[in-house]
Amino acid sequence: MGEANWEVAYEDIRCPVLVVMGLQDRVFYDAEVVTKLMQRIPKVQRIDIPHAGHMLPLEVPLELTRELKQFAANL
């Protein structure tokens, strides 16, 4: 698998951003990387789903949908 390029102008994102993390993710989750990236986004909110992995829509569709609807309702 190739390396990801994280050199994006995250500071320039002006819309609210929701980061949804499955804490059992063994494909992508790196707490340090996620924290550093989130610190660069002005309007960011994070939701952790402890019992989910990388495929949130398949693993926890109802919980993910609930979190997305709640985020959208508060915009």
Secondary structure, DSSP 8 states (H G I E B T S, - for coil): ---------GGG--S-EEEEEETT-SSS--HHHHHHHHHT-TTEEEEEETT--S-HHHHSHHHHHHHHHHHHHT-
